[in-house]
Amino acid sequence: MIIDAHAHIFPHKISKAATQGISDFYQIPIPYDGTLETLLQLGKEAGVSKFIVHSVATVPEQVPSINRFLEESITQYPDTLIGFMAMHPDYSDIEDEILRASHKGLKGIKLHPDFQQFRIDDPKAFPIYEAAGDRFPILIHMGDYRYSYSKPAQLAKILKLFPKLRVIAAHFGGWSEWDDAAKYLKNFRLWVDTSSSSHWLPPEQLMKLILCYGTDSILFGTDYPMWNHKDELAVLRKLPLTPDQLDKILYKNAKALLNLK
């Protein structure tokens, strides 16, 4: 089994605009169209059997429509998809929407402070953390040297204030800020994913980060549509990991976090 713990999906009618927006934001080409069908095909070719799927509400008004799309998607592929709901700190009914979406089958929450333009430690985000508690994992985009919204030190503050939170810190805890992430986050109970890191980091540094956080805390993720499963898996399989360590990263840790059978 392999679980991709970090995949963005978009409805067909907006997928082109959404992927272009990602390309413009990060100033890199996006090779895939962001649709669910392409994600499933890429995963099938690489032997991936489950996907945590989500999308980002860049403005609060997008929260309900994104969550309906995710609910429809997981209903279509109930054995393959695990949905993480969109949420925004400025949304008017945070707790009600989290409960409503969870009753429709969404299992966690996705936040992207850089896209959504809020600091992780801004008190306006606290209602999300309070509503999530230890019930709903929160996947948070982490790190970008260009912005001050998603700094590892900010997440460390939140983990002290909300110790029951189950946070997945994306991109090994801080894209482009990996050293700070290891410094501030290594002693907390949290998970990190492998997404959007191997294209910037040499194998030695990837292995150093894995050992820093511990193999029980690492989740495999692609950041689709930015990257594909075959290439991301090839990088991990070349690292000096034991078979059990690799299995933990590829699926066992995600299964344990989400209580999957």
C-alpha positions as CSV (number, residue, x, y, z in Angstrom):
1,M,0.0,0.0,0.0
2,I,1.1,3.6,-0.7
3,I,-0.8,6.7,0.5
4,D,-0.3,10.1,-1.0
5,A,-0.9,12.4,1.9
6,H,-0.8,15.7,0.0
7,A,-2.7,16.1,-3.3
8,H,-4.6,19.2,-4.5
9,I,-7.6,18.6,-6.8
10,F,-9.9,21.1,-8.6
11,P,-13.1,20.9,-10.6
12,H,-12.7,20.7,-14.3
13,K,-14.2,24.2,-14.9
14,I,-11.5,25.9,-12.8
15,S,-8.5,23.5,-13.0
16,K,-6.7,25.5,-15.7
17,A,-7.1,28.8,-13.8
18,A,-6.1,27.1,-10.5
19,T,-3.0,25.5,-11.8
20,Q,-2.0,28.7,-13.6
21,G,-2.4,30.5,-10.3
22,I,-0.1,28.1,-8.6
23,S,2.4,28.5,-11.4
24,D,2.3,32.2,-11.1
25,F,2.7,32.1,-7.3
26,Y,5.7,29.8,-7.2
27,Q,7.1,30.9,-10.6
28,I,7.5,27.3,-11.8
29,P,5.6,25.3,-14.5
30,I,2.8,23.1,-13.3
31,P,3.0,19.9,-15.4
32,Y,-0.4,18.4,-14.6
33,D,-4.0,19.7,-14.9
34,G,-5.1,19.3,-11.2
35,T,-8.1,17.2,-12.0
36,L,-9.0,14.1,-10.0
37,E,-8.8,11.9,-13.0
38,T,-5.2,12.8,-13.7
39,L,-4.3,12.3,-10.0
40,L,-5.8,8.8,-10.0
41,Q,-4.1,7.9,-13.3
42,L,-0.7,9.0,-12.0
43,G,-1.2,7.2,-8.8
44,K,-2.3,4.0,-10.5
45,E,0.9,4.0,-12.7
46,A,3.0,4.3,-9.5
47,G,1.0,1.8,-7.3
48,V,-0.6,4.4,-5.1
49,S,-3.8,3.2,-3.6
50,K,-5.1,6.1,-1.4
51,F,-4.9,9.9,-1.6
52,I,-5.5,12.7,0.9
53,V,-7.2,15.3,-1.3
54,H,-7.9,18.9,-0.6
55,S,-8.1,22.4,-2.1
56,V,-7.4,25.8,-0.7
57,A,-10.0,28.5,0.0
58,T,-8.1,31.6,-0.9
59,V,-11.1,33.7,0.2
60,P,-13.7,32.7,2.9
61,E,-16.5,32.6,0.4
62,Q,-15.0,29.6,-1.4
63,V,-15.2,27.3,1.7
64,P,-18.7,25.8,1.1
65,S,-18.3,25.2,-2.6
66,I,-14.8,23.6,-2.2
67,N,-16.1,21.3,0.5
68,R,-19.1,20.2,-1.6
69,F,-16.7,19.4,-4.4
70,L,-14.5,17.3,-2.0
71,E,-17.6,15.6,-0.5
72,E,-18.8,14.6,-4.0
73,S,-15.3,13.4,-4.9
74,I,-14.9,11.1,-1.9
75,T,-18.4,9.8,-2.4
76,Q,-17.4,8.8,-6.0
77,Y,-14.2,7.1,-4.8
78,P,-14.9,6.1,-1.1
79,D,-12.2,3.5,-1.0
80,T,-9.5,5.6,-2.6
81,L,-10.0,9.2,-1.4
82,I,-9.7,10.8,2.0
83,G,-10.9,14.4,2.0
84,F,-9.5,17.3,4.0
85,M,-11.9,20.2,4.1
86,A,-11.1,23.8,3.1
87,M,-11.3,26.4,5.9
88,H,-10.4,30.1,6.2
89,P,-9.8,32.1,9.3
90,D,-12.3,34.8,8.1
91,Y,-15.1,32.3,7.4
92,S,-18.2,33.2,9.4
93,D,-19.3,29.8,10.7
94,I,-16.0,27.9,11.3
95,E,-17.2,25.4,13.9
96,D,-20.5,24.7,12.2
97,E,-18.9,24.1,8.8
98,I,-16.2,21.8,10.2
99,L,-18.9,19.7,11.9
100,R,-21.1,19.8,8.8
101,A,-18.3,18.7,6.5
102,S,-17.1,16.0,8.9
103,H,-20.6,14.6,8.9
104,K,-20.3,14.4,5.1
105,G,-17.1,12.3,5.5
106,L,-14.3,14.8,5.4
107,K,-11.6,13.7,7.8
108,G,-9.3,16.7,8.3
109,I,-8.6,20.4,7.5
110,K,-6.3,22.1,5.0
111,L,-4.8,25.5,5.5
112,H,-2.4,27.5,3.3
113,P,-1.4,30.6,5.3
114,D,0.6,32.1,2.3
115,F,-2.3,31.8,-0.1
116,Q,-4.8,32.9,2.5
117,Q,-2.6,35.6,3.9
118,F,-2.8,35.0,7.6
119,R,0.0,34.2,10.1
120,I,-0.3,30.8,11.7
121,D,-0.2,32.4,15.1
122,D,-2.8,35.1,14.4
123,P,-5.6,34.8,17.0
124,K,-8.2,34.9,14.2
125,A,-7.1,31.4,13.3
126,F,-7.6,30.1,16.9
127,P,-11.3,29.1,16.3
128,I,-10.1,26.7,13.7
129,Y,-7.6,25.1,16.1
130,E,-10.1,25.0,18.9
131,A,-12.7,23.3,16.6
132,A,-10.2,20.8,15.3
133,G,-8.8,19.8,18.7
134,D,-7.5,16.3,18.6
135,R,-10.4,15.1,16.4
136,F,-9.4,16.6,13.0
137,P,-5.8,16.6,11.7
138,I,-4.8,19.9,10.1
139,L,-2.5,19.9,7.1
140,I,-0.8,23.2,7.0
141,H,1.4,24.5,4.2
142,M,4.7,25.5,5.8
143,G,7.4,27.8,4.8
144,D,8.3,30.3,2.1
145,Y,11.3,32.6,2.4
146,R,9.3,35.4,0.6
147,Y,6.5,35.7,3.2
148,S,6.0,35.9,6.9
149,Y,2.8,33.9,7.2
150,S,3.9,30.2,7.6
151,K,7.1,30.3,9.7
152,P,8.1,27.3,11.7
153,A,8.5,29.4,14.8
154,Q,4.8,30.5,14.5
155,L,3.7,26.9,14.4
156,A,5.8,26.1,17.5
157,K,3.8,28.8,19.3
158,I,0.5,27.2,18.3
159,L,1.6,23.7,19.3
160,K,2.4,25.0,22.7
161,L,-1.0,26.8,23.0
162,F,-2.9,23.8,21.5
163,P,-1.0,20.7,22.5
164,K,-3.8,18.4,21.5
165,L,-3.7,19.5,17.8
166,R,-2.7,16.8,15.3
167,V,-0.8,18.9,12.7
168,I,0.8,17.8,9.5
169,A,3.5,20.3,8.7
170,A,3.8,20.2,4.9
171,H,7.1,20.2,3.0
172,F,9.2,18.8,5.9
173,G,7.9,21.5,8.1
174,G,9.0,24.5,6.0
175,W,9.6,24.8,2.3
176,S,12.8,26.8,1.7
177,E,13.2,27.1,5.5
178,W,14.1,23.5,6.4
179,D,16.8,24.3,8.9
180,D,14.4,26.6,10.9
181,A,11.7,23.9,10.7
182,A,14.0,21.3,12.2
183,K,15.2,23.8,14.9
184,Y,11.7,24.9,16.1
185,L,9.6,21.8,15.4
186,K,11.7,18.7,16.1
187,N,10.6,18.3,19.7
188,F,6.9,18.6,19.2
189,R,4.4,15.8,18.6
190,L,3.5,16.5,14.9
191,W,3.8,14.9,11.5
192,V,5.6,16.3,8.4
193,D,5.1,15.3,4.8
194,T,7.7,14.9,2.1
195,S,6.1,17.0,-0.6
196,S,7.8,19.7,-2.6
197,S,11.2,19.1,-1.0
198,S,13.2,16.6,-3.0
199,H,13.6,19.0,-6.0
200,W,15.5,21.4,-3.7
201,L,17.3,19.2,-1.2
202,P,20.1,16.7,-1.8
203,P,19.5,13.1,-0.5
204,E,21.8,13.7,2.4
205,Q,19.6,16.6,3.7
206,L,16.4,14.7,3.1
207,M,17.7,11.8,5.2
208,K,18.9,14.2,7.9
209,L,15.3,15.7,8.1
210,I,13.8,12.2,8.2
211,L,16.0,11.3,11.1
212,C,15.4,14.6,12.8
213,Y,11.6,14.2,13.0
214,G,11.7,10.4,13.3
215,T,10.4,7.9,10.8
216,D,7.2,7.5,12.8
217,S,6.3,11.1,11.9
218,I,6.9,11.2,8.2
219,L,4.1,11.0,5.6
220,F,4.7,10.5,1.8
221,G,3.1,13.4,-0.2
222,T,3.5,14.6,-3.8
223,D,1.9,18.1,-3.8
224,Y,0.1,17.1,-7.0
225,P,-0.3,18.7,-9.6
226,M,3.2,20.0,-9.0
227,W,4.9,16.6,-9.1
228,N,4.1,13.0,-9.9
229,H,4.2,9.9,-7.8
230,K,6.8,7.8,-9.8
231,D,9.5,10.5,-9.4
232,E,8.7,11.3,-5.8
233,L,8.7,7.6,-4.8
234,A,12.0,7.0,-6.7
235,V,13.7,9.6,-4.5
236,L,12.5,8.0,-1.3
237,R,13.4,4.5,-2.4
238,K,17.0,5.6,-3.1
239,L,17.5,6.8,0.5
240,P,19.2,4.5,3.1
241,L,15.9,3.5,4.8
242,T,15.1,0.1,6.1
243,P,12.1,-1.6,4.6
244,D,10.1,-0.9,7.7
245,Q,11.1,2.7,7.8
246,L,10.0,3.1,4.2
247,D,6.7,1.4,4.8
248,K,6.0,3.8,7.7
249,I,6.6,6.8,5.5
250,L,4.7,5.3,2.5
251,Y,1.5,4.3,4.4
252,K,1.8,3.0,8.0
253,N,2.1,6.5,9.6
254,A,-0.9,7.9,7.6
255,K,-3.0,4.8,8.4
256,A,-2.2,5.3,12.1
257,L,-2.9,9.0,12.1
258,L,-6.2,8.6,10.3
259,N,-7.3,5.4,11.9
260,L,-7.5,3.6,8.6
261,K,-8.1,-0.1,8.3
